[in-house]
Amino acid sequence: MERGVRLTDRYSDSILQYSSYSDDATEFGEGCLYGLPQMGEVVGIFYSQSKLDEMNLELPSSWEEFNDQLPEIKDAGETPLVLGNVEKWPGLQDFGVVLGQHTDAETVRTLGFGNAGSSWVSEENMAAATEIQDWASEGYFNSGFNGVDYDAVWEDFAKGEGVYLIAGSWLAPDLLDAMGDDAGFILPPTPGDQDAAQTIGGTSLPFAITSASENPDVAAAYIDFITSDEAMQILAETGNVPVNDTATYTADQEGVVADVMTAFEAISTEGNILPYLDYATPTFDQDAGDAVQTLLDQKVTPDEFLETLEGAYTDFIDQ
């Protein structure tokens, strides 16, 4: 950092947790800082304003209202939710969003960071697993979603397929180009019993200096430069989400890109930004990704699904 600038002046604690580990490397999300990111990420809900207008629907103001809209949209002959899950991680992200509306932030952080002290087997997690399985069984997703490519599906959404797309902020520039003002983005609306918005997200890969670096001061100066206010401005101008002081750069953006920046600022300063669930273990992307596919295909019960996640989690914790 340039002289006189502290990390906490530039970064919020909610962001620094993504590059922090304990001294003994047993706790993720706290302890020593090992790198600094440039960009923020948040997973929320993209929508088609024209489709909502056609059905005389307003943007949902609560999670309950969002769920209530899904059968209404289906009955109107539209696809409520689009998902391309052949790669497995998109479905895991959808589940992460649903989980955040049922389970408290500290529990999700413990599980997502793969830290000891929690369990996947709980009433709250069961409610989340049941809800997303019900979405699939009720036909709220597009046909064949588990065998469809992620990129193909968001491109179909941009061409008019579906009303809602649960996905990450990185799609905003492409959707703005393809849909213009028709595309919008919101954080998952909070349930009635929840005080603050929460959803999965995080940061781009952090930049770090290895212990073998021959010029650590030069490396530090470079990291300072690429995380400076000037760098944040350049990121915003190219449609990326600056990880710091995001609100400062939002006014110069338009449409869904501005929506995404507003959402990231809100979730990282006033809400709870939760870790991607595949952070939990070295193989959790496959373990949980496979499990979500089978859950959505009705091949396992929510109980069996959670037991699978619990097994992968505890095996890692017990090592």
Secondary structure, DSSP 8 states (H G I E B T S, - for coil): --TT--HHHHS-HHHHGGGEE-TTS--BSSSEE--B-SBEEEEEEEEEHHHHHHTT----SSHHHHHHHHHHHHHTTS-SEE---TTSHHHHHHHHHHHHTTS-HHHHHHHHTT-SS--S-SHHHHHHHHHHHHHHHTT-B-TTGGGS-HHHHHHHHHTT--SEEEEEGGGHHHHHHHHGGGEEEE-----TT-SS-EEEEEES--B---TT-S-HHHHHHHHHHHTSHHHHHHHHHTT--BSSSHHHHHTT--HHHHHHHHHHHHHHHTSEEE--GGGSSTTHHHHHHHHHHHHHTTSS-HHHHHHHHHHHHHHHHT-
